[in-house]
Amino acid sequence: MGELFDPTLLNPDWVYLALIVGLWIGITAIYIPGTGVPEVITLVTLGGAIFMLMQLPTNWIALLLIAIGVIAFLLAPFITPSWARFAPIGLIPQGIGSVFLFSDRWVSLPLVIIVLLIALLYHQFILIPIMRHQQKRRDDLKATMIGKMGRVVSALTPVGTVQIDGELWTARATDAIEADVMVTVTQQQGLELQVVKAKRHDPQD
């Protein structure tokens, strides 16, 4: 029986793009928590990319360098906001890994350069401003969260996610609370809320 999949048909440039897009969608999902759709897209894209890489003569050390380079964009801003300016250093291992990703063929050098440039611009001018805006909103809301009502987005068992005034928050409850149930904020510790099931007479702030 013949092979169901012919690796020779794989274009290294497309495999490389699938890998990078999957990694950066994953970074976006962490910077901008949402409905879970980016996370699903990340799993599908990266799963497909890994499958294709396994069919090719992949240099796994180079793949690790790419991952380290992309993860640098994730870790630096979250260690401390002032470190965000150091995140572009991750472009160095990402670029080296991109060039040597395959042992018997090359990813297009112009494509690698374009990808690195787009990654830098995307991080500096889209992700960082959005993250700072979200942090400012969280700081502004922090003093007024007690008593607010919201809806459970992902079940609290005991930790989950609630939506309050259009903003997603990590929340904790003493007793498990299923999704779509209304809750009231009783305490706040940093960016985590303590909530209880809302009572009928609680104000709809």
Z-matrix of the N, CA and C atoms (Angstrom, degrees):
N
C 1 1.468
C 2 1.523 1 108.89
N 3 1.332 2 116.82 1 131.20
C 4 1.448 3 121.32 2 -177.55
C 5 1.518 4 111.86 3 -70.38
N 6 1.333 5 115.33 4 166.18
C 7 1.443 6 120.83 5 178.69
C 8 1.521 7 110.88 6 -68.60
N 9 1.330 8 115.10 7 141.28
C 10 1.456 9 120.41 8 177.94
C 11 1.522 10 111.70 9 -79.50
N 12 1.336 11 116.36 10 -17.44
C 13 1.457 12 120.38 11 -176.18
C 14 1.516 13 109.07 12 -139.61
N 15 1.325 14 117.09 13 128.98
C 16 1.458 15 121.87 14 -178.75
C 17 1.527 16 109.67 15 -105.12
N 18 1.332 17 118.58 16 105.57
C 19 1.460 18 121.52 17 -177.04
C 20 1.521 19 113.90 18 -61.49
N 21 1.337 20 116.69 19 -23.54
C 22 1.460 21 119.12 20 -178.04
C 23 1.523 22 111.90 21 -67.73
N 24 1.339 23 116.28 22 -16.08
C 25 1.457 24 119.68 23 179.37
C 26 1.527 25 112.60 24 -81.56
N 27 1.338 26 116.63 25 -9.42
C 28 1.453 27 120.22 26 -177.28
C 29 1.525 28 111.12 27 -77.21
N 30 1.320 29 115.39 28 130.80
C 31 1.455 30 121.68 29 175.67
C 32 1.531 31 108.08 30 -90.94
N 33 1.332 32 118.70 31 120.05
C 34 1.466 33 120.12 32 -176.81
C 35 1.519 34 113.38 33 -58.25
N 36 1.339 35 116.78 34 -31.84
C 37 1.466 36 119.59 35 179.32
C 38 1.527 37 111.15 36 -64.69
N 39 1.346 38 116.59 37 -41.45
C 40 1.466 39 120.17 38 -179.84
C 41 1.524 40 111.73 39 -70.13
N 42 1.322 41 116.00 40 -37.29
C 43 1.467 42 119.72 41 177.14
C 44 1.527 43 109.63 42 -63.91
N 45 1.322 44 115.76 43 -43.73
C 46 1.469 45 121.01 44 178.42
C 47 1.529 46 110.51 45 -61.20
N 48 1.327 47 117.51 46 -44.71
C 49 1.462 48 121.11 47 179.58
C 50 1.524 49 111.70 48 -61.71
N 51 1.339 50 116.23 49 -42.91
C 52 1.466 51 119.70 50 178.94
C 53 1.522 52 110.67 51 -60.34
N 54 1.334 53 116.65 52 -40.88
C 55 1.456 54 121.11 53 178.90
C 56 1.528 55 111.32 54 -63.11
N 57 1.319 56 116.84 55 -49.74
C 58 1.462 57 121.41 56 -176.80
C 59 1.522 58 111.10 57 -66.00
N 60 1.332 59 116.68 58 -43.52
C 61 1.467 60 119.86 59 179.55
C 62 1.523 61 110.42 60 -61.42
N 63 1.331 62 116.87 61 -42.96
C 64 1.461 63 120.41 62 178.64
C 65 1.520 64 112.27 63 -61.12
N 66 1.338 65 116.20 64 -43.71
C 67 1.462 66 120.09 65 179.86
C 68 1.526 67 111.51 66 -64.30
N 69 1.322 68 116.62 67 -42.64
C 70 1.466 69 119.25 68 -176.54
C 71 1.523 70 112.84 69 -75.72
N 72 1.323 71 117.47 70 -29.41
C 73 1.468 72 118.38 71 172.57
C 74 1.520 73 109.38 72 -65.78
N 75 1.340 74 116.13 73 -37.18
C 76 1.463 75 119.61 74 176.11
C 77 1.519 76 111.85 75 -62.63
N 78 1.342 77 117.37 76 -42.28
C 79 1.464 78 121.15 77 176.60
C 80 1.524 79 110.04 78 -61.56
N 81 1.336 80 116.62 79 -42.91
C 82 1.462 81 120.90 80 179.75
C 83 1.519 82 110.94 81 -61.06
N 84 1.333 83 116.64 82 -41.24
C 85 1.466 84 120.65 83 -179.18
C 86 1.518 85 111.39 84 -62.24
N 87 1.335 86 117.24 85 -31.76
C 88 1.457 87 120.37 86 179.97
C 89 1.523 88 110.94 87 -79.48
N 90 1.338 89 116.37 88 -39.39
C 91 1.459 90 120.10 89 177.50
C 92 1.527 91 111.46 90 -66.27
N 93 1.335 92 115.44 91 -38.37
C 94 1.466 93 120.43 92 -174.12
C 95 1.523 94 108.61 93 -126.44
N 96 1.335 95 118.51 94 81.56
C 97 1.470 96 120.41 95 179.93
C 98 1.523 97 110.54 96 -58.49
N 99 1.318 98 115.87 97 139.10
C 100 1.455 99 118.74 98 -177.70
C 101 1.504 100 112.79 99 -144.67
N 102 1.314 101 115.38 100 -133.98
C 103 1.449 102 121.13 101 -172.74
C 104 1.524 103 113.17 102 -84.08
N 105 1.320 104 117.21 103 -8.87
C 106 1.454 105 120.36 104 -175.97
C 107 1.513 106 112.44 105 101.75
N 108 1.339 107 117.57 106 -9.68
C 109 1.466 108 120.64 107 179.53
C 110 1.530 109 111.71 108 -62.33
N 111 1.360 110 119.10 109 -46.31
C 112 1.472 111 118.08 110 177.97
C 113 1.519 112 112.64 111 -58.88
N 114 1.329 113 116.44 112 -35.98
C 115 1.459 114 119.47 113 179.70
C 116 1.523 115 111.25 114 -64.08
N 117 1.339 116 116.32 115 -41.27
C 118 1.463 117 120.72 116 178.84
C 119 1.527 118 110.37 117 -65.22
N 120 1.341 119 116.17 118 -43.54
C 121 1.467 120 120.53 119 179.01
C 122 1.527 121 109.88 120 -61.58
N 123 1.331 122 116.06 121 -39.64
C 124 1.464 123 120.43 122 178.45
C 125 1.521 124 111.03 123 -60.50
N 126 1.324 125 116.70 124 -47.58
C 127 1.464 126 120.57 125 -179.02
C 128 1.520 127 111.61 126 -61.67
N 129 1.337 128 116.13 127 -43.29
C 130 1.465 129 120.13 128 -178.77
C 131 1.529 130 110.68 129 -66.84
N 132 1.337 131 116.20 130 -47.07
C 133 1.464 132 120.63 131 -177.31
C 134 1.520 133 111.75 132 -65.77
N 135 1.339 134 116.02 133 -47.31
C 136 1.459 135 118.88 134 179.86
C 137 1.525 136 111.48 135 -67.40
N 138 1.334 137 116.38 136 -36.63
C 139 1.460 138 119.20 137 177.27
C 140 1.518 139 111.29 138 -60.46
N 141 1.339 140 115.93 139 -44.98
C 142 1.462 141 120.19 140 177.60
C 143 1.515 142 111.86 141 -64.10
N 144 1.339 143 116.70 142 -41.52
C 145 1.463 144 120.68 143 -179.51
C 146 1.527 145 111.06 144 -64.27
N 147 1.334 146 116.80 145 -44.17
C 148 1.467 147 120.06 146 179.35
C 149 1.520 148 110.96 147 -63.26
N 150 1.340 149 116.01 148 -40.11
C 151 1.465 150 119.50 149 178.14
C 152 1.525 151 110.24 150 -60.09
N 153 1.340 152 117.05 151 -45.33
C 154 1.468 153 120.47 152 -179.49
C 155 1.529 154 111.13 153 -67.24
N 156 1.338 155 116.83 154 -38.38
C 157 1.459 156 119.45 155 178.48
C 158 1.521 157 111.58 156 -62.69
N 159 1.325 158 116.40 157 -32.39
C 160 1.460 159 119.87 158 179.60
C 161 1.532 160 112.24 159 -70.89
N 162 1.340 161 116.15 160 -17.56
C 163 1.458 162 119.84 161 178.35
C 164 1.523 163 111.88 162 -89.19
N 165 1.331 164 116.80 163 -9.63
C 166 1.452 165 121.38 164 -176.08
C 167 1.529 166 110.51 165 -114.25
N 168 1.322 167 117.60 166 163.45
C 169 1.479 168 121.04 167 177.35
C 170 1.529 169 110.05 168 -74.71
N 171 1.308 170 115.48 169 74.38
C 172 1.462 171 121.46 170 -174.32
C 173 1.519 172 111.31 171 -81.34
N 174 1.312 173 115.20 172 138.05
C 175 1.458 174 121.90 173 172.42
C 176 1.526 175 106.58 174 -88.59
N 177 1.319 176 116.96 175 102.82
C 178 1.463 177 120.70 176 -172.32
C 179 1.526 178 112.57 177 -70.96
N 180 1.322 179 117.26 178 -23.93
C 181 1.468 180 119.74 179 174.35
C 182 1.529 181 109.21 180 -68.08
N 183 1.323 182 116.01 181 -40.05
C 184 1.470 183 120.04 182 176.90
C 185 1.523 184 110.34 183 -63.78
N 186 1.332 185 116.72 184 -39.97
C 187 1.462 186 120.14 185 177.19
C 188 1.526 187 110.47 186 -61.48
N 189 1.321 188 116.62 187 -40.23
C 190 1.459 189 120.50 188 177.91
C 191 1.530 190 110.90 189 -62.75
N 192 1.333 191 116.72 190 -39.44
C 193 1.464 192 120.33 191 177.41
C 194 1.523 193 111.65 192 -62.00
N 195 1.332 194 115.95 193 -40.94
C 196 1.466 195 119.55 194 177.42
C 197 1.514 196 110.26 195 -61.48
N 198 1.326 197 116.26 196 -45.84
C 199 1.464 198 120.49 197 -179.72
C 200 1.525 199 111.02 198 -61.46
N 201 1.337 200 117.17 199 -42.69
C 202 1.464 201 121.11 200 178.82
C 203 1.527 202 110.12 201 -62.17
N 204 1.321 203 115.71 202 -42.72
C 205 1.463 204 119.96 203 -179.99
C 206 1.515 205 112.57 204 -61.69
N 207 1.324 206 116.89 205 -42.77
C 208 1.463 207 120.23 206 -179.95
C 209 1.525 208 110.61 207 -71.45
N 210 1.328 209 116.98 208 -40.30
C 211 1.464 210 120.58 209 -179.46
C 212 1.531 211 111.17 210 -63.31
N 213 1.350 212 117.22 211 -28.85
C 214 1.466 213 120.01 212 177.67
C 215 1.526 214 110.72 213 -58.71
N 216 1.324 215 116.83 214 -35.22
C 217 1.463 216 120.74 215 178.15
C 218 1.524 217 110.90 216 -68.50
N 219 1.311 218 115.83 217 -25.29
C 220 1.462 219 120.21 218 179.85
C 221 1.525 220 111.21 219 -82.61
N 222 1.336 221 116.69 220 -46.45
C 223 1.453 222 120.15 221 -171.83
C 224 1.519 223 113.73 222 -74.43
N 225 1.331 224 117.31 223 -43.54
C 226 1.465 225 120.32 224 -172.32
C 227 1.525 226 113.68 225 -53.69
N 228 1.344 227 119.73 226 -51.58
C 229 1.468 228 119.00 227 -177.86
C 230 1.517 229 113.46 228 -66.98
N 231 1.345 230 117.45 229 -26.98
C 232 1.451 231 119.83 230 -175.93
C 233 1.532 232 112.59 231 -87.81
N 234 1.342 233 117.26 232 -18.08
C 235 1.455 234 119.76 233 173.18
C 236 1.522 235 108.70 234 -67.59
N 237 1.319 236 115.17 235 -50.28
C 238 1.462 237 122.33 236 172.49
C 239 1.520 238 106.90 237 -161.61
N 240 1.333 239 119.46 238 138.40
C 241 1.466 240 121.40 239 -176.14
C 242 1.521 241 113.81 240 -54.04
N 243 1.331 242 117.24 241 -32.48
C 244 1.462 243 119.63 242 -177.93
C 245 1.522 244 112.41 243 -68.22
N 246 1.337 245 116.37 244 -16.80
C 247 1.462 246 120.20 245 179.14
C 248 1.522 247 112.81 246 -82.02
N 249 1.321 248 117.22 247 -5.90
C 250 1.459 249 120.11 248 -177.19
C 251 1.524 250 111.20 249 -57.74
N 252 1.348 251 116.73 250 -31.94
C 253 1.463 252 119.32 251 -177.91
C 254 1.528 253 112.43 252 -68.85
N 255 1.356 254 116.24 253 -17.53
C 256 1.461 255 119.53 254 179.13
C 257 1.534 256 112.75 255 -88.66
N 258 1.336 257 116.90 256 -9.99
C 259 1.465 258 120.32 257 -177.33
C 260 1.528 259 113.46 258 -56.41
N 261 1.373 260 118.86 259 -38.83
C 262 1.480 261 118.09 260 -179.58
C 263 1.514 262 114.92 261 -59.08
N 264 1.344 263 118.60 262 -14.17
C 265 1.468 264 119.85 263 175.18
C 266 1.527 265 109.84 264 -58.59
N 267 1.339 266 115.66 265 -26.31
C 268 1.461 267 120.04 266 178.28
C 269 1.515 268 113.54 267 -62.48
N 270 1.342 269 116.89 268 -16.11
C 271 1.467 270 119.52 269 177.75
C 272 1.527 271 111.63 270 -66.37
N 273 1.330 272 117.11 271 -24.84
C 274 1.476 273 119.71 272 -178.09
C 275 1.527 274 111.05 273 -66.21
N 276 1.363 275 119.49 274 -57.86
C 277 1.471 276 117.92 275 177.46
C 278 1.524 277 112.13 276 -64.68
N 279 1.351 278 117.39 277 -31.55
C 280 1.456 279 118.99 278 178.75
C 281 1.523 280 110.47 279 -64.53
N 282 1.328 281 117.12 280 -40.97
C 283 1.462 282 120.53 281 179.41
C 284 1.515 283 112.05 282 -67.74
N 285 1.338 284 116.69 283 -44.52
C 286 1.476 285 120.17 284 179.73
C 287 1.524 286 110.12 285 -62.07
N 288 1.332 287 116.23 286 -45.54
C 289 1.460 288 119.45 287 179.36
C 290 1.513 289 112.57 288 -63.16
N 291 1.330 290 116.58 289 -34.94
C 292 1.465 291 120.40 290 179.77
C 293 1.520 292 111.85 291 -64.57
N 294 1.329 293 116.14 292 -41.61
C 295 1.470 294 120.58 293 -178.13
C 296 1.527 295 111.26 294 -66.70
N 297 1.329 296 116.60 295 -37.83
C 298 1.473 297 120.37 296 -174.23
C 299 1.529 298 112.51 297 -106.02
N 300 1.323 299 117.13 298 24.50
C 301 1.460 300 120.53 299 -175.40
C 302 1.524 301 112.90 300 -62.40
N 303 1.326 302 117.44 301 -34.64
C 304 1.464 303 121.15 302 -179.64
C 305 1.526 304 110.09 303 -117.70
N 306 1.319 305 116.28 304 142.70
C 307 1.462 306 120.30 305 -174.83
C 308 1.523 307 113.35 306 -82.84
N 309 1.339 308 118.73 307 -17.60
C 310 1.464 309 119.44 308 -176.90
C 311 1.524 310 113.03 309 -124.86
N 312 1.309 311 117.83 310 9.21
C 313 1.465 312 121.91 311 179.87
C 314 1.517 313 109.00 312 -156.68
N 315 1.332 314 116.12 313 167.68
C 316 1.454 315 120.71 314 -175.98
C 317 1.526 316 110.90 315 -119.12
N 318 1.310 317 114.77 316 141.03
C 319 1.458 318 119.39 317 166.63
C 320 1.524 319 106.20 318 -75.75
N 321 1.318 320 116.99 319 141.19
C 322 1.462 321 121.35 320 -178.87
C 323 1.531 322 110.23 321 -53.95
N 324 1.345 323 116.83 322 123.84
C 325 1.466 324 121.17 323 -179.03
C 326 1.527 325 111.95 324 -61.65
N 327 1.348 326 119.13 325 -44.13
C 328 1.474 327 118.23 326 176.14
C 329 1.530 328 112.07 327 -58.08
N 330 1.344 329 116.56 328 -37.41
C 331 1.467 330 120.00 329 178.47
C 332 1.529 331 110.24 330 -63.93
N 333 1.325 332 117.00 331 -43.43
C 334 1.470 333 120.36 332 179.02
C 335 1.523 334 110.42 333 -60.12
N 336 1.317 335 117.25 334 -44.96
C 337 1.471 336 121.27 335 -179.25
C 338 1.523 337 110.70 336 -62.78
N 339 1.341 338 116.53 337 -43.81
C 340 1.463 339 120.52 338 179.78
C 341 1.522 340 110.63 339 -63.50
N 342 1.332 341 116.75 340 -42.88
C 343 1.469 342 121.37 341 179.73
C 344 1.521 343 110.84 342 -61.73
N 345 1.324 344 117.12 343 -44.02
C 346 1.466 345 120.82 344 -179.87
C 347 1.526 346 110.93 345 -64.72
N 348 1.327 347 116.49 346 -40.83
C 349 1.471 348 120.12 347 179.67
C 350 1.523 349 110.89 348 -65.39
N 351 1.333 350 116.09 349 -44.44
C 352 1.471 351 120.06 350 178.84
C 353 1.522 352 110.30 351 -62.69
N 354 1.334 353 116.89 352 -41.16
C 355 1.469 354 120.84 353 179.45
C 356 1.521 355 110.41 354 -60.21
N 357 1.330 356 116.81 355 -44.15
C 358 1.460 357 120.93 356 179.89
C 359 1.529 358 111.10 357 -62.87
N 360 1.330 359 116.89 358 -48.79
C 361 1.466 360 120.98 359 -178.41
C 362 1.523 361 110.98 360 -65.12
N 363 1.322 362 116.68 361 -40.56
C 364 1.465 363 121.42 362 -179.91
C 365 1.524 364 110.81 363 -62.06
N 366 1.329 365 115.51 364 -43.47
C 367 1.466 366 119.78 365 -179.13
C 368 1.528 367 111.23 366 -68.21
N 369 1.343 368 116.55 367 -48.19
C 370 1.460 369 120.43 368 -173.34
C 371 1.525 370 113.28 369 -71.83
N 372 1.330 371 117.01 370 -37.40
C 373 1.457 372 119.59 371 -170.53
C 374 1.527 373 115.04 372 -108.76
N 375 1.341 374 117.05 373 -5.07
C 376 1.462 375 119.76 374 177.67
C 377 1.531 376 110.65 375 -123.29
N 378 1.331 377 116.88 376 -59.76
C 379 1.460 378 119.02 377 -174.82
C 380 1.528 379 112.89 378 -67.03
N 381 1.319 380 117.90 379 -47.16
C 382 1.466 381 120.36 380 -178.01
C 383 1.527 382 111.53 381 -62.81
N 384 1.348 383 120.02 382 -48.52
C 385 1.473 384 118.92 383 177.66
C 386 1.525 385 112.89 384 -59.91
N 387 1.336 386 117.33 385 -38.98
C 388 1.467 387 119.47 386 178.93
C 389 1.520 388 110.37 387 -64.95
N 390 1.344 389 116.90 388 -43.26
C 391 1.451 390 120.22 389 179.52
C 392 1.525 391 110.87 390 -62.11
N 393 1.331 392 117.62 391 -42.47
C 394 1.462 393 120.79 392 -179.98
C 395 1.524 394 111.29 393 -66.27
N 396 1.335 395 115.69 394 -38.26
C 397 1.465 396 119.31 395 178.01
C 398 1.523 397 110.53 396 -64.22
N 399 1.335 398 116.12 397 -43.23
C 400 1.455 399 119.83 398 179.19
C 401 1.524 400 111.08 399 -63.63
N 402 1.346 401 116.34 400 -40.39
C 403 1.455 402 119.52 401 179.64
C 404 1.524 403 110.88 402 -64.77
N 405 1.330 404 116.89 403 -39.43
C 406 1.463 405 120.57 404 178.58
C 407 1.524 406 110.38 405 -63.98
N 408 1.329 407 115.77 406 -42.85
C 409 1.468 408 118.85 407 178.52
C 410 1.523 409 111.25 408 -62.82
N 411 1.328 410 115.89 409 -40.39
C 412 1.470 411 119.44 410 179.15
C 413 1.528 412 110.27 411 -64.10
N 414 1.343 413 116.27 412 -40.84
C 415 1.468 414 119.51 413 179.58
C 416 1.525 415 110.81 414 -65.13
N 417 1.353 416 115.70 415 -38.99
C 418 1.463 417 119.63 416 179.98
C 419 1.524 418 111.51 417 -67.53
N 420 1.344 419 115.43 418 -34.28
C 421 1.461 420 119.66 419 -177.10
C 422 1.528 421 113.15 420 -82.83
N 423 1.321 422 115.80 421 -19.49
C 424 1.458 423 119.67 422 -170.36
C 425 1.526 424 112.89 423 -54.85
N 426 1.337 425 116.33 424 -42.62
C 427 1.461 426 119.66 425 -175.68
C 428 1.520 427 112.70 426 -73.77
N 429 1.320 428 117.35 427 -14.58
C 430 1.467 429 119.90 428 -174.31
C 431 1.521 430 113.32 429 -116.08
N 432 1.346 431 117.51 430 14.42
C 433 1.454 432 119.59 431 -174.58
C 434 1.527 433 113.00 432 -80.15
N 435 1.331 434 117.77 433 -29.41
C 436 1.462 435 119.96 434 -177.13
C 437 1.531 436 109.73 435 -61.70
N 438 1.331 437 115.66 436 127.14
C 439 1.458 438 121.03 437 -179.40
C 440 1.513 439 114.29 438 92.46
N 441 1.333 440 116.76 439 -10.18
C 442 1.461 441 119.72 440 178.85
C 443 1.531 442 110.24 441 -69.40
N 444 1.341 443 114.84 442 150.83
C 445 1.460 444 120.23 443 175.57
C 446 1.519 445 110.17 444 -108.20
N 447 1.314 446 115.19 445 148.62
C 448 1.449 447 120.27 446 178.83
C 449 1.518 448 110.73 447 -152.43
N 450 1.330 449 114.86 448 177.80
C 451 1.464 450 120.96 449 -178.48
C 452 1.520 451 109.15 450 -113.93
N 453 1.320 452 116.00 451 137.91
C 454 1.470 453 120.87 452 178.49
C 455 1.525 454 109.01 453 -73.21
N 456 1.336 455 116.42 454 123.40
C 457 1.466 456 121.61 455 178.95
C 458 1.520 457 110.50 456 -92.03
N 459 1.318 458 116.61 457 -47.79
C 460 1.467 459 120.38 458 173.12
C 461 1.523 460 107.35 459 -123.24
N 462 1.318 461 116.29 460 136.81
C 463 1.461 462 122.84 461 -170.69
C 464 1.526 463 112.51 462 -50.12
N 465 1.317 464 115.98 463 141.06
C 466 1.456 465 122.17 464 177.80
C 467 1.527 466 108.83 465 -90.58
N 468 1.343 467 116.90 466 107.79
C 469 1.474 468 120.37 467 -174.62
C 470 1.535 469 113.09 468 -135.13
N 471 1.280 470 124.28 469 53.95
C 472 1.467 471 125.52 470 -2.67
C 473 1.518 472 113.78 471 -90.42
N 474 1.371 473 118.02 472 -6.73
C 475 1.459 474 120.75 473 -178.20
C 476 1.522 475 109.86 474 -103.17
N 477 1.318 476 116.71 475 137.34
C 478 1.455 477 121.83 476 178.37
C 479 1.514 478 109.41 477 -159.46
N 480 1.323 479 115.76 478 -152.92
C 481 1.458 480 121.25 479 -177.30
C 482 1.512 481 110.21 480 -127.40
N 483 1.330 482 115.54 481 137.75
C 484 1.462 483 121.20 482 175.17
C 485 1.520 484 108.90 483 -125.49
N 486 1.319 485 114.88 484 154.22
C 487 1.463 486 120.49 485 177.39
C 488 1.521 487 109.03 486 -112.34
N 489 1.317 488 115.97 487 123.57
C 490 1.459 489 122.16 488 -179.60
C 491 1.518 490 108.62 489 -131.24
N 492 1.315 491 116.86 490 121.99
C 493 1.467 492 121.93 491 -179.21
C 494 1.527 493 111.58 492 53.06
N 495 1.327 494 116.09 493 39.96
C 496 1.455 495 120.50 494 177.88
C 497 1.515 496 115.02 495 79.12
N 498 1.338 497 117.97 496 1.10
C 499 1.459 498 122.65 497 -178.24
C 500 1.528 499 109.88 498 -109.29
N 501 1.335 500 116.14 499 137.42
C 502 1.465 501 120.67 500 177.68
C 503 1.525 502 110.01 501 -89.92
N 504 1.342 503 115.69 502 132.50
C 505 1.460 504 122.02 503 -178.82
C 506 1.527 505 110.02 504 -129.54
N 507 1.315 506 115.58 505 146.97
C 508 1.457 507 120.12 506 168.76
C 509 1.523 508 107.50 507 -76.51
N 510 1.329 509 116.86 508 131.82
C 511 1.459 510 120.59 509 -176.40
C 512 1.524 511 110.56 510 -134.21
N 513 1.315 512 114.68 511 154.99
C 514 1.460 513 122.05 512 -179.91
C 515 1.526 514 108.27 513 -131.23
N 516 1.321 515 115.88 514 140.93
C 517 1.463 516 121.11 515 178.18
C 518 1.524 517 109.35 516 -131.45
N 519 1.314 518 115.73 517 147.69
C 520 1.468 519 120.01 518 178.36
C 521 1.520 520 110.57 519 -65.60
N 522 1.338 521 116.26 520 -42.75
C 523 1.463 522 121.86 521 177.09
C 524 1.526 523 108.70 522 -110.12
N 525 1.331 524 116.76 523 147.48
C 526 1.464 525 120.94 524 -179.99
C 527 1.526 526 110.57 525 -58.45
N 528 1.337 527 115.46 526 139.04
C 529 1.465 528 121.55 527 178.37
C 530 1.524 529 107.54 528 -130.89
N 531 1.336 530 117.01 529 126.64
C 532 1.447 531 121.19 530 -177.03
C 533 1.525 532 111.09 531 -77.50
N 534 1.336 533 115.34 532 168.07
C 535 1.461 534 121.36 533 -179.46
C 536 1.528 535 111.11 534 -64.64
N 537 1.345 536 115.44 535 154.76
C 538 1.464 537 125.55 536 176.80
C 539 1.528 538 113.89 537 72.10
N 540 1.327 539 117.57 538 6.08
C 541 1.462 540 121.21 539 176.53
C 542 1.530 541 108.42 540 -88.61
N 543 1.338 542 117.35 541 140.26
C 544 1.452 543 122.04 542 177.14
C 545 1.528 544 109.75 543 -78.82
N 546 1.331 545 115.52 544 138.47
C 547 1.459 546 120.59 545 -179.02
C 548 1.533 547 109.65 546 -132.04
N 549 1.332 548 114.85 547 163.14
C 550 1.461 549 121.71 548 177.54
C 551 1.521 550 108.98 549 -121.32
N 552 1.332 551 116.54 550 137.64
C 553 1.458 552 121.82 551 179.74
C 554 1.526 553 109.44 552 -78.53
N 555 1.322 554 116.09 553 128.35
C 556 1.470 555 120.56 554 178.57
C 557 1.524 556 112.31 555 -109.88
N 558 1.339 557 116.86 556 -28.71
C 559 1.462 558 120.43 557 179.95
C 560 1.524 559 108.79 558 -149.08
N 561 1.330 560 115.70 559 163.48
C 562 1.460 561 120.41 560 174.01
C 563 1.514 562 109.14 561 -140.53
N 564 1.322 563 115.67 562 130.14
C 565 1.456 564 122.12 563 176.06
C 566 1.518 565 107.91 564 -125.13
N 567 1.322 566 116.30 565 101.20
C 568 1.458 567 120.09 566 -175.14
C 569 1.518 568 109.94 567 65.45
N 570 1.325 569 115.51 568 -122.44
C 571 1.464 570 120.67 569 179.34
C 572 1.524 571 112.39 570 -100.78
N 573 1.329 572 116.90 571 12.16
C 574 1.463 573 120.55 572 178.22
C 575 1.524 574 109.78 573 -110.46
N 576 1.329 575 115.23 574 133.69
C 577 1.461 576 121.20 575 -179.16
C 578 1.521 577 110.48 576 -102.69
N 579 1.313 578 115.75 577 146.52
C 580 1.460 579 121.89 578 170.01
C 581 1.522 580 106.47 579 -102.07
N 582 1.335 581 117.28 580 127.22
C 583 1.461 582 120.08 581 -175.18
C 584 1.522 583 111.23 582 -132.20
N 585 1.334 584 113.41 583 161.01
C 586 1.466 585 121.17 584 172.88
C 587 1.522 586 107.06 585 -134.26
N 588 1.338 587 116.64 586 162.35
C 589 1.453 588 119.95 587 176.14
C 590 1.517 589 109.50 588 -59.22
N 591 1.325 590 116.34 589 135.64
C 592 1.455 591 120.87 590 -178.43
C 593 1.525 592 110.77 591 -71.50
N 594 1.314 593 115.57 592 144.01
C 595 1.452 594 120.86 593 174.72
C 596 1.522 595 108.90 594 -92.49
N 597 1.306 596 115.73 595 158.26
C 598 1.466 597 120.34 596 -176.20
C 599 1.524 598 112.30 597 -59.18
N 600 1.335 599 116.88 598 -32.39
C 601 1.436 600 118.72 599 -174.51
C 602 1.531 601 112.69 600 -91.87
N 603 1.389 602 116.71 601 2.55
C 604 1.451 603 117.98 602 177.73
C 605 1.520 604 109.99 603 -64.71
N 606 1.334 605 118.58 604 141.29
C 607 1.464 606 121.17 605 -179.11
C 608 1.511 607 111.43 606 -68.06
N 609 1.305 608 116.76 607 143.09
C 610 1.476 609 121.62 608 177.74
C 611 1.522 610 108.91 609 -90.93
N 612 1.324 611 117.73 610 78.67
C 613 1.453 612 122.18 611 -176.98
C 614 1.517 613 110.19 612 -75.94
